[in-house]
Amino acid sequence: MFQQFQNDDDALEAISALTPSILPRVERATEDRLGPVRLAAVVVTFNRLHQIQRTVRRLLDEPCDRIVVVDNGSSDGTFDWLRSLNDPRVHAIAAPGNLGGAGGFELGLRKAVELFNPEWLVIMDDDARPEPGCFTQFLEKDTSGWDAVSAAVYLKDGRICEMNRPTINPFWHLPTFCRTAVKSLVGKSRVGFHISDEAYKAGPVEIDATSFVGLFLSRETIQKAGYPDGSLFIYGDDVLYTLGLRKSGMRIGFLPDLKFEHDFNRTYNGDASLCNPIWKAYYTARNMLLVYRFAAGILFWPAFFFILLKWLSAGRHYGEVRRTYYKMVWHGVKDGLIGKRSRPHSEVTSLASAL
């Protein structure tokens, strides 16, 4: 099954569905002829055919009733390959251009709910996939106490994937805040508010925020909270969405025996990671300010000046593109402070390429 949008009413409908809203409307589900759906996977891909092939094949080996893949305008034959699959569980959607990861997840979740009305949805990047048996374990668990469930994400070599390590919001928990403040003095603030290595070997623990790799969302959760904000394009959409779930009183559980693999082969150093391509600095600044404003509340302004200092200090690592980096950070900070989420991606890339 596949769905392709062009410059017609379907494309307009898809784009209009991506307008930002705190509590967007949940579309009415259509009847699924293949029976009730307990678990549907939503994957977003862009020009990584070899990765989406591995992920879809892994998903087809799991007890996953439907697999919704959003192709963000790939030029490497991804959509043709998806369309060639002879399996009714796979539903491919050709997005009306590159919506970014955030836009792709919003579109994919909306379509999954509209078409299949699953009890649970699980989301992931195209280079991430469940370890064998993960979905079987999930479906056998009593998840009645959780509104969302986060899996433990590992790199291919077995190390914990740092970019997918869940967090405790330090602004909501005094002990975590104090620990983060102390760790920040030695440049290790991440250690203060991310869950520990020991948590990966223990039982379920409640968390405040996590990534969109191995995140299970119940149908009722989406009906109450709506969808992620696709206008963010990339970065922060997952943290902002899961923080929103927690702030509304919902519970997110980190279940370490549910394991995902993330085929992520770049070094990740948290705050020290460089933005490449350079236009990503805009989204880093804008979206992180949106996240910090939401997470910190009245403590946002003290946190803002600390974060800004770190971003300005990072400019020394950018060499000949340092001026462009500062320009992108400036526009990101400006838009983030006023809450502007509507700047087109084409304008962002133009800013980065302008002399």
N, C-alpha and C positions, 0 to 999 in steps of 0.2 A: 504494500500500500504506500502511495506517495502523494505528496501535495506540493504543487509548484505555484509560486506567486509571480505574476508579471505586472505590467502597468495596467491593471484592471481593478475591478471592484474588490477582488480577493486581497490584492496588495494593500488597497486603501483600508480594508477592514483590519488586516494584520497590523498595519502601522498605527491605526487609531487605537488598537488594543494596547499599545505600548505607551500611552500617555501616562505620566506619573500620577499616582494617587496613593493616599495612605491606605485606604480600604477600597480597592477596586472591586467592581461587581464580578461575581463568579458566574461564568456563562452556564446556561442550562446544558446538561450532558445529553448527548444523543445515545440511542440504544445501541449497545454493542452486540452484534450478532453472534460473537464467539463466546458468549457467556460472561458471567461476572468477573471483574478484574480485581484481584487482591493487591497486586504490585505492578506498577508501571515505572519504567526507567526513562529519564529524560537526559539526553546527551547533546551538547553543543559542540560543533566541529567547524574548523576553518583551515583548509589547505594542509591537512595532515592525514592523507588517505591511509598511510600505513598504520597510523594509530587508531583511527576509527574502525578499521577492519579488525584489528585485534580486540578492541573493546566490544564491538557488536558480536563477534564470535564468542567471546567470553560470556556475554549476557545471554546469548542463545543457549548456552550450556547450563544456565541457572534457571530456577523456577520463577521466571519473570514473564508475566502474562502479556505485556506490551512494551515495546521499545520505541520511544519517540526520539528521532534524531533531527535536530535543527542544523541544516547546512547553511552557514553564513556567507553564501556566495563564493564557495570554493572554485578554483580554476584548475584543480588537479584531477578531475574526474570523480570526485567524491559522490556527487548526487547520482551520477550514472551508475556507479557501483551499488549504491543503496537501492536504486530503483530496480536493479537486476536481481536482487535477492528474492528468492521464491519462498518467502516465509510470511504468513499473515500477521505475525507478531510485530513485524518491523513497519513502522510508519515514518516515512521520511518527509521532511518539510523543507522546501527551498525558500529561505528567507528573502525578503525584498531588499537585497543588499546586505552588507556587513553590519549587523546590529550590535556587534561586540558580544562578549560573554554574557553581560547583564541582560541585554535585549533578547539574546537567544534563549536564555533560561526563562525569561518571562513569557515569551511566545510559546516555548515548548511546554511549560506548565499549563498555560491557558488551554492549549490544544489538547493536552492529555486529559485534563478535567472535562473539557467540552465533549470529546469524542468517546472517552472510556470510563469516566467517573470511577477511578480506582479507589480502593480503600486506603492504599499507601502509594506514595511516589518517592522515588529515589533519584537524586541528581548527581551528575559527575561531568568532568571535562572529558574530551576525547582521548586524552592520554592517561586516563585513570579508569580503573575497573575493579570489580569485586574479586577477592581471592576465591578460589573454588570452595563452594559450600557456604559462602557468606549469606546468600539470600535464603537458603534452607534454614540456617540458624535463626535469621531474623523472623521468618514466618512461624517458627516454632516457639518464639518467645512471647511472654505476656507483656505486651507493650501498653497496657491500659493506663499505666501511670505516667506515660510520656506523650507529649504532643508532637515532639520531633526527636529523632535519634541520630546521633553522629557516630560514624564508624571510626576506627583507628586506621590512619593512613600511613603506609610505609613506602619507602623507596624500594627499587628492585633489589638492592643489595641487603635489604632487611633493616636498614636504619629508619628511625622515625622521620617522617617528612615534615620538616619544620614549618613550611608554608601552610600546612593543613593541621597544625597543632591547635586544639580548641583553647579558648580563653575564659578567664573570669574577669568581669569588668571591675577594675580597681576602684572606680568611682562609686560603685555600689557596695563595696565590701571593705571595711576599714583595714583588716589585717592584710588583705591583698594590696591595698593602696600603700600601706607603710612598707611592705616588702618591695614593691615596685619602686618607690622613692629611694630606698637604700640601694637597690641594684642599679638604678639610673646613675648613681654617683660613679660607678665603675664601667659605665657603658653597656650594661646588661639588663636594661629595663624589661626586655621581652621575658626574661626568666621570671620576673616578678609576677606577671599576670597570665602567663600561659601554664597549662597543667603540666605537672612534672612527668619525668620518665616513669616514675613509680606508678602513676595512674594508669599507664598502659599495661600494667601487670596485675591490677587490682580489679575490683568489681565496678558496677555502674556508678557514675558520679554526675551530679547536675552541673551544667556549664551555662555560660551566658551567651557565648558567640562561637561560631565555627564556620568552616568554609563550605563551599558547594561541591565538595568531593566526598561522596559517601554520606550525604545528608538525606535521611528518610523523613518525609513529611506526611502526616495523616490528611485525609480528605477534609476532616473537620477543622484541622488547623488552617488550611488554605481558605475554607469557607469563612472562618472568623477573621483571619489576618490579611487576606488578599494575597497578592503576588509580589515578587521582588520588583524593584524599580528598574526597568529596562533603560531608562534615560541615563543611567550612570555609565553605560558603555562597558567599561572594565574597572575593576578594583573597588572593593568596599561594599559591593551590592550584597554579598553574602553576610558580612559582619553587620551591616545596617539592618538587614532583614531579620537575622536571628536575634539581635539585640531587641528589635521591635517585638518579637515573639515573647521574649522574657519580660519586657516592660509591661506587656499587656496581661501578664500573669500566667503565661504558658510555661511548661517545663520542657527543657531540652536535656536529654540524657546522653552521656558519652558511654558507649558500651564497647569496651576494648576487645572483646572476643569477636566482634564483627570487624573484619579486616578488609581494607582496600589496598591496592597497589597503585602508586603514582609513578609513571615512567617519566620522571622529571630529572633531567641530567645536567641542569645548570646549578651552580653554587648559589645557595640562598643564605644571605646573611642578615635577614630582617631589615632593620632600618638602614643598614649600610649597603643594601643592594642598589645597583645603578639602574637607571631607566634607559632601556634600549629596545626600540627606537626612542629618540629623545622626546617625542610627543607624549610619551607615557607619563612624563613628569607633570603634565597638566592634570591628568586624571588622578595621579597620586596625590597631588596637593588639594585639588578640589574635593575629591571624594573622601579623603581622610579627614578633612575639616568637617564635612558633613557627619562623618562617623563620630569624631571627637565631640562635636557640639551635642549630638544625641546622647553619647555615653557620659559626658562629663557634667552636663547641666550647668549649674552656677559656677563650677570650677573650670569652665571652658577657657576663659581668657588667660588665666595663669598657664594652663596647659598649652594654649595657642602660642604664646611667646616662646615657650620651651621648644615646641615642635618646629616653629619657624627658624629658630636659631640652628637647629639640627639640619634643616633643609639648606639653609644658606651655607653652613659649614661643608655640606656634601658637595658644593659646587667645585671645590678644589680637585675633585676626582674626575672632572669632565673635560679637562684639557682644552682643546681648540673649540669645543662646542659649549664651553662654560657659559657664554653670553646667552646662547639659545636656551640652555637649561634654566638660567635665571628668568628669562622671559616667560617660559612655560610655567614656571613656579608662580611668577607674578600673576599671570592670568588665572591660574588655578586657585590661588589664594583669594583673588578678588571675587571670582565667581562663587567660591566656597563660602565666603563670609556673607554674601548676599543671598545664598541659597539658589543660585542660578544653575539649572540642570539642562537647559535647552540648547546649549551651544552645539551646533552640528559637528560631527566628527570630521567632515571635510574641512571645516574652518580650523579645527585644532591642528590637523596635519599641515594646513597652509601656513599657520603661524609658525610651526616648527621649521618649515622650509624657507620662509622669508628671510632675506638678509637684513 
